[in-house]
Amino acid sequence: MKKIKIPQTFKAYLPLIGLFLLLVFIMPRSPKFNYDYEKGSPWMYETLLAQFDFPVLKTEAQLQEERERVGSDIVPYYRHDAKALARSRAGLAAIDLGGGSDIRPVLEEALSYIYSKGILAPASEQNHDELKENPASLIFVQKDKRAVKVPVSEVFSVEEAIAYLHDDLMDAFPEVNVDSLYTAASLADLVIPDLIFDQQTTDLVHEEKVNFVSVTQGVVRTGQVIVSEGEIVTAEVEQLLDSYKAEYNKSVGYGSSDVFMWIGNILIAFFIVLVLFLAICYCNFRIFDEYNMYLYLLMIFAIAALSSSIVAKIDPNLFYMMPFTLISLYLLAFFSRRMVFSVYFISLLPMLIFAPNGVELFMVYLVAGCVCILIFEFFNRGWLQFVTAFIVFVVMVVVWGAFRLVDGVEGLRDYHTVLDLGLAALLSVLGYPLIYLFEKIFKLVSNTKLTELCDTNNTLLRTLADKAPGTFQHCLQVMNLADAAARSIDANVLLVRAGALYHDIGKTANPQCFTENETSGIRYHAGLAPKESAQEIIRHVSDGIAIAEKNGLPGIIREFIVSHHGTASTGYFLTQYLNNGGDPNDIAEFYYDGVKPATKEQVLLMICDAVEAASRSLKDYSQQTISSLVDRIVDAKEKEDQFSDADISLREINKMKEAIKSYLMQMYHSRVSYPKRKENAKK
């Protein structure tokens, strides 16, 4: 079993203490409603009595139904024009009625009566015919800054007012030809509407009525039974429990001096930090030594916890539009999948504490985050990131829908939550470019950066290909071999590929010194003493570091350059020196002044580099020969104590060896020998 190492320095624990204090500070100061229940299932706890009076909240379906009912009941608003009557009387005074002076008082009386009721002004926004069809319809009439509700049957339309004026004249003067008088004197023009439709006020009052629908119905008193032990949770009981839970979480709390609340919060915060600490120890304890990565990981966790706390205080409904899956992407850019899953899982734990429906949200974001970790490798460039967002959105909706099916199918009509989930998935893509800012701040190397470094068209690799083509081909072969081996032990494939491409970059300083770059007929080491040759070979490591620093290669890549030979010897020249009678006590100059591999990726590159170079000298590429070569090289590295500082197990080394053997067998497979065509078979 792999040994777990615990950091011994206080420096490793200082950020954890800070994180612990942050969690204690943001912990909720009130107890949660610690009962789980589902509609259709029995109540598994003791009989629940109300500890206080609380209002019964209407369900979303009830609220929607009431809003629709209120929304369909529109009472129009009219403004009263006080000057309309005066204009009408002025018009009457200006009319020449000839000898019918006794008609004028009748008209004045009729107009006074009509205006006492009011005349509706024609308006395209309001259909008066529909209002008149229903005698029970009401309108609001605003007079002197007061709105009075008036039955529509008590007011006149323009047509009704004209008809009333006409009929009143006929009743008063049956002997007069009223129709001719009406037309000649233009009496219809005396009807000037004084009730003007106010669309803005109508809309405003209607909107207020819809928005201010009461969210409660009735009250449950203290001591009243909410649900009995073993009782089936029906829709009505669920409504009571939801109402009690909402009031409980809002109103029940501790005083600031309550010791038990602080002890509980301190213990919960401690255990969360402890789980995070142990996860790092189990997954990759070397992160404690890479302090910038360690601080970055804790920062991402702190952001997740703070986000949950802030959203819970502002509006818990906002949890559905929070891009928590972005946490997994921020971690995936710098850590292995095993580490990412563990830390992401723990980062969602505060959500269980802060969110009212924490279990549902935890499952939604846990499943979506895991899928995101899986597929982002394939959809991580350009517009393909939106494919990732779409898949994450579908997963979140499916998980959310599963919980809605448990609560009742009608919950699936909550399209607002679906839109929120869509926004959360989209924000996961829009927020990803911040990774480049984190990369600069914490001086890290993201997977995106590693992908850029692996582009063989970049300037540094093109220089290697031009000056040392043999070395460049060697690096490509080592990269492919290391890729296959890295996948077999779940190592960082992108990191290994980048390390393989640059591990021999120092050979561009003196390419002819190395066999793979020698020009035909020219032997660089001819005439050199073994010590001189060894020093020329060893120098490519220090040259590589100098070139890497000059071209700004990240430190994590420079580590491959300085460790790919470790502290091993230049075996060929050391053997030559000893065979020629050299002093066995004077061999220090034949050994690389590097560092031993510290990670499994560095061990993997060291082995693949040696195996690829040695495989070129094989005369026979049979399975037995290749297997013997790999075993011999790995055993030699172990005897030279090159793996003693590395975070790698014997099991991983064996799996790596098998992957390397399999790859070499495929690379050096036998080919079909084409037969020569006979002379008589030629055309």
Secondary structure, DSSP 8 states (H G I E B T S, - for coil): --------SHHHHHHHHHHHHHHHHHS-SS--------TTSB--SS-EE-SS-EEEE--HHHHHHHHHHHHH----EEEE-THHHHHHHHHHHT---TT-TTHHHHHHHHHHHHHHH-EE--BTTB-HHHHHH-TT-EEEEEETTEEEEEEGGGSEEHHHHHHHHHHHHHHH-TTS-HHHHHHHTTGGGG----EEE-HHHHHHHHHHHHHT--SEEEEE-TT-EEE-TT-B--HHHHHHHHHHHHHHHHH----TT-HHHHHHHHHHHHHHHHHHHHHHHHHHGGGGTSHHHHHHHHHHHHHHHHHHHHHHHH-GGGGGG--THHHHHHHHTTS-HHHHHHHHHHHTHHHHHHSTTHHHHHHHHHHHHHHHHHHTTTS-STTHHHHHHHHHHHHHHHHHHHHHHHH-GGGGG-HHHHHHHHHHHHHHHHTTTHHHHHHHHTT---HHHHHHHT-TTSHHHHHHHHH-HHHHHHHHHHHHHHHHHHHHTT--HHHHHHHHHHTTGGGGGSGGGSGGG--TT--TTTT--HHHHHHHHHHHHHHHHHHHHHTT--HHHHHHHHHSSTT-B-HHHHHHHHHTT--TT--GGGB-------SHHHHHHHHHHHHHHHHTT-S---HHHHHHHHHHHHHHHHHTT-STTS---HHHHHHHHHHHHHHHHHHT----------GGG--
